[in-house]
Amino acid sequence: MTLDLAGLMPWAQEALWAGFAVFLRVGAMLSLVPAFGEQSVPARVKLILALAFSLVILPATGPLVGAAPAALPGLLLVCGAEVLAGLLFGLMLRLFVLALQIAGTIAAQSTSLSQLFGGGSGTEPAPAIGHLLVISGLALIAILGLHVRLAAMMIQSYVLIPYGTLPSPSVVADAGLREITRSFTLAFTLSAPFVVASLIYNVTLGVINRAMPQLMVAFVGAPAITAGGLFLLLICAPIMLSLWSGGLNAFMDNPFGGLP
């Protein structure tokens, strides 16, 4: 029996190393992804989620993980490469949450509601509109099967960035610039109705002020823009969240457009 157990030792060592290597990438990615990587989620819960995702994708990614390097410098290099790869994918997903926060901030400032702060999904307070959009967006993608898409993306990440390697800095820079540009474009697109409404409001207020200088238009216009902003949020929020979740799902299905 002892000889049988000794024969299993090499297999057990390979399995443990494969699980640990997968855990490095998965844990780094989960620290930044939407919903699972929020600062309000306790570290112990993140650790359990990382272990669970690692066990889920290990059967598919285990054969892609090579043997553990014998030398310490090689071991540190592989571990660092896996952590950086996970952080890269997690950071690109985090940009979508930042897009919602930016859109909410722009909408709040355009409708004179930036003084109303919500709790925020992080440690810093955010405008109430931004807080509402972020919480609604996270709940929506969780309902739409974020865990399934995230597991599929983790498996695909080993095709885009093989085990123990990193893409060239130029490729990462181009992909990062493209995703940051798309994030800000998405933020301004989502907040466009509020910006247009604010422009119309200010132009109308200026015309009224010129026609009736004795009228305190600020006292009349402030409640109007606040009520109009809330009504506009009621109408546009479902469309905004639909566009945002569609963009996030499209990125998760094909990260970086197929990173070379």
N, C-alpha and C positions, 0 to 999 in steps of 0.2 A: 504493500500500500504506500509505503514511503517512496518507493521508486516511481510509482504512478503519479504521486503528487509532485515529485521532482520533475517529472516530464511535463507537467502542466505549468511549471514556473516560467519558461520563456513565453508561452502564450499569455499568461496572466500579466507579465511585464509589458508585453506589446499592447494588450487591451487597456491597461492602466495608463500607459503613455498616450495612446490614442484618445482616451477620454479626457485626460488632462489637457492635451493640445487643443481639442475641440472646445473645452471649457474656457480656455484662455481667450479664444476669438469670440465665443458666444457671450461670455461675461463682459468683455469690453464693449460689445455691441449693445447689450441690454442696459448698460449704464447710461445710454444716451437716447435710445429709441423712444418714440412717443408712448404714453400711457405707462409702460413698464419701467421706463427710466426717469420718471418725474422725481423731483427732489422730495416731494411729499411721500413717496413710497419708501418704507423703512429698508435699511440695508439688508436685514435678514431676509425680508421678502424678496429682494432682488437676488440674493444668493440662492434661495430656493428656486426661483424662476430660472436662473442661469443653469442650475443643475438639471432642472426638468427639461429645458430646451436642449441641453447637451445630450441627455439620454434619448430624446426624440430623434435628433438628427445624427446621432453616432452611427447607427447602422448604415446610413447612406454616405457619411463622410469618413468613417473609419478606414475603409480601404484606400482613401486618398491621402491619409496621414502616413508618412514614412516612419522608419524606426528612429528611436531617440539617438541623437548624436552622442558619440562616446566622449568627446572632449568638452570641457566646460565652456570655452568660448563659443563653440558651435551650438551648444544647448541654449546659452543666453541669447544668441542671435536668432534662433528659431522662435523662442518664447517672445522676444521683442517684436519679431515680424508678425506673429499671430495677434498680439495685443494691438499693434498699430493697424493691422488690417481690420480688426473689429471696430476700433475707434473711428476709422475712416467711414465705414458703412453706417455706423451709428450717428456720426456727425451729420451725414447727408440727410438722414431721416429727421434729425433734430431741426434741420433748417425749415421743414414744413411746419413745425410748431411755432418757430419764430415768425414765419410768414403770417400765421393767424394772429400772433401777438402784435405784429406791426400793423396789420389791417385793422385790428381793434383799436389801437392807439390812434391811427389816422382818423378812423370813424368817430372816435370820442372827441378828438380835438376839433373836427369839422362841425360837430353838432353841439359844442359847448358842454360836453359831458365828461371832459377829462378830469374834472375835480372829484368825480365819484369813483372811488377805488373799490375794487373787489379783492378777494383774498388772494387770487393768483394761484397757479399750480406750483409755483416755486416759492422762494423765500421772500422775494421782493413784491410789494403790492403792484397791481396793474389796474388800468382803467376798467370800470365795471363791464363795458362792452367787450373789451379784450378778454377779460376773465370768462365772460359768458361764452364767447366764441371758442376759446380754448377748451373749456370743460365740455361743451357740446360736441366739439370736433373729436376729442379723445373718446367720449362715450360712443359716438357714431362709428368710428373705426373699430372700436372694440366689439360692437354689435355685428359689424360686417365681417368679422373673422380675422382680426389683426394677427392673432397667434398663428393661424394657419399660413397666412401670407408671409409672416416673419420667419417661420420655420423654413418655408420654401426659399426665401431670400438667403437665409443662412447657408443652405445647401448650395445654392447657386454661387455664393461668394467664393467657394472653393474652385469654381470654374473660372471666375473672373480674376481672382488672386490666388494662385495655387498655394498649397501648404508650404510654409517656411520661406516664402518669397514676397517681395513687394514690387509693384509696378514702378516704372521709371518716374522720377520727380516731375518731368514734363507732362506725362500722362495724368498724374494726380492733380497737377496745377490746372491743366485744361478742364478736367472733369469738375474740380472744385469750383472754378470760375463759372462754368456753365450752370452748375446747380445753385450757386449763390445768386446768379443773375435770374434764374428761374424763380427762386424764392422771393426776391424783391418784386419781380414782375407779377407774381401771383398775389402778393400782398397788396400792391397798388390796384390790381384788377378787382380784387374783392372789395376794396374800400372805395372804388370809383363812384358808386351811387351816392355815397355820403359826401364826397368831394364836390360832385356836380350839384347836389342839393345845397351845399354850403355856398357855392358860387352864386347860384340863383338867389339865395336868401340875401347875401350881402349886396348884390346888385340891386335887388328890389328895395332893400333897406336904404341904400344910397339915393335911389330915385325918390322915395318917399321923403327922405330927409331934405332933399333939395326942394321938393314941392311944398313941404310944410315944415319950415325950420323951427317953428315953435313947438312942434310935437316931439316928445321924448321917445324917439323910435326905439331906443335900446330897451326901455321898459315894456314896450309892446312886442318887440322882436325876440327877446330872450325866451319867453315862454313858448313862442311859436316854433323856434328852431329846436328847442328841447322836445316838444311834443312831436314835431315832424321827424326828428331823429329816431325817437322811440318807435313811431309808426313805420318808418322806413326799415328799421331793424327787424320789426315783426314780419315785414314782407320779404326782405332780402336775405334774412338769416338762413332759411332752408336752401336757397339757391347758392349762397356762399359756401355753406358746409358741403353741399353736393359737389361743387366744383373743386373744393379743397380735397375732399376724400377721393375724388376721381384722379386728381393729380398725384396724390400719395400712392394710390393703388397702382397707377401706371408706372411710377418709379420703382415700386417694389417688384413688379412683374418683370421689369427690364432695367436693373440698376445701371446708371451711367450710360444707357444706350448700348450696353455691351462693351465693357471696358476692355481695350486691347491689352 
